[in-house]
Amino acid sequence: TGITTTVSDLYVGRNLFIKGDVTFDEFNARNLNIAGLSTFTGLAEFKSNVSIAGTLTYEDVTNVDSVGLITARSGIRINTGGLLVTAGIATFGAIATFTNNVFVDGTLTAGLIDGGTFD
């Protein structure tokens, strides 16, 4: 339950608290593998790619670049640039409100049109 060292390994039997910086020599460093929960209470900086095999949950972000499917827990607001669907189908499962003109370049299939004009 203490610290055990071998020629190339360091084993810590319980908690390890480090006050100060930990630096790995970039020429000799290998991988840092952490099993279990890892909590970062301050800034965490990654200077290369980050791969996540599970679910990434984040809050209070200002810019998100996402390639692929986007799922939002609540509304999506696009302030500038607009929404452009270049392939596939845009499906609105409830009411879609447009406060300006809507342009359709192709076929528009609509069900009930109520309360407005249709030209």
N, C-alpha and C positions, 0 to 999 in steps of 0.2 A: 504494500500500500504506500510505498514511497516512490522515489525516483530510482530507476534502474537504467544503467547505460551499458551498451555493448560497443564494439568497435565502430559500428555505423548507426546504431539506433538509440533512441531515448524513449523510455517508457515512463509514463506518469500514471500512477495507480489511482489518483483521485483528481480533484480540480487543479487546473493550472491557471494561475493569475499572472499576467505579465504587465508590469508598469513600464511603459516606454515603448519604443519601436522594436519591431522584429523585422530583420532584413535577411532575405535569402540571396545568396550569391547567384546572380543571373546566369553565370556560366556553369555552375554546379547544381543549381536548383532543379528539382524534379517536379513532383506533384504534391499538392497539399490536399489530403483527403480527410474530410470531416464527416463522421457518421453521427446522425442525430440532428437535433435542432441547433441551428447557428443563428445567433441574434447579433445584429449590428446596431448599436445605439447611436452611433455617430455617422459620419460620412463613410460610405463604401465606394471606392473608385476602382473601376475595371478598365484597363487600358487596351483591351483587346476584345474579342468576341466572348459572349456569355451564352452558354447553352443551358436550357432548363428542360428537364425531362417531364416535369409534372405541371402544376398549375402555378402561374405567376399572378399574385394579387397585389395591386398597388393602388394607392390613393394619393390625392393632392399632386397630380402631375399637370404640367402646362402643355407639353407637346408629346404626342404619342405617334410614332410611325409604325404602322402595322401592315404587314403583307399577309393576306389571307382573310379568314373570317373574323369579323368584329362582332362581339357581343357586348351590349351595354346594359347595365342594370336599370338605368333610367334614361332620360332623353339624350339625344345627340344634337348638339348645336354646332352649325357650321357658320362661322361669322363672315369669312371671306373665301373666295375661290369657288363656292358652290359645290353641288354634288353632281358628279358625272358618272353615270353607269355606262361602261363601254361594252360590256358583255354580260350575258345572263339576263335574269329577270328581276325587276324591282317589285316586291310585293308589299302592299300596305294592308295589314290585317285589321285595321280599324279606320278611323277617320283620318284622311290626309288633307290638311288645310294649306292652301297656297295663297299668299297675300299679294302675289303679282302674277304675271303671265306664265303659262305653262306651254312649252313647245314640245311637240312629239315629232320626231323624225322617223316615221315608220307607222306601224299599225297600233292604234289605240283600241283596246277592247274594254268596254265599260259595262257595268251592270246598271243599276238604277241611278239615274241622274235626276236629282231633285233640287229645286230651289234656285236654279240658275238658268243660263241660256246655253244652248248648244248650237254652234254654227257648222 
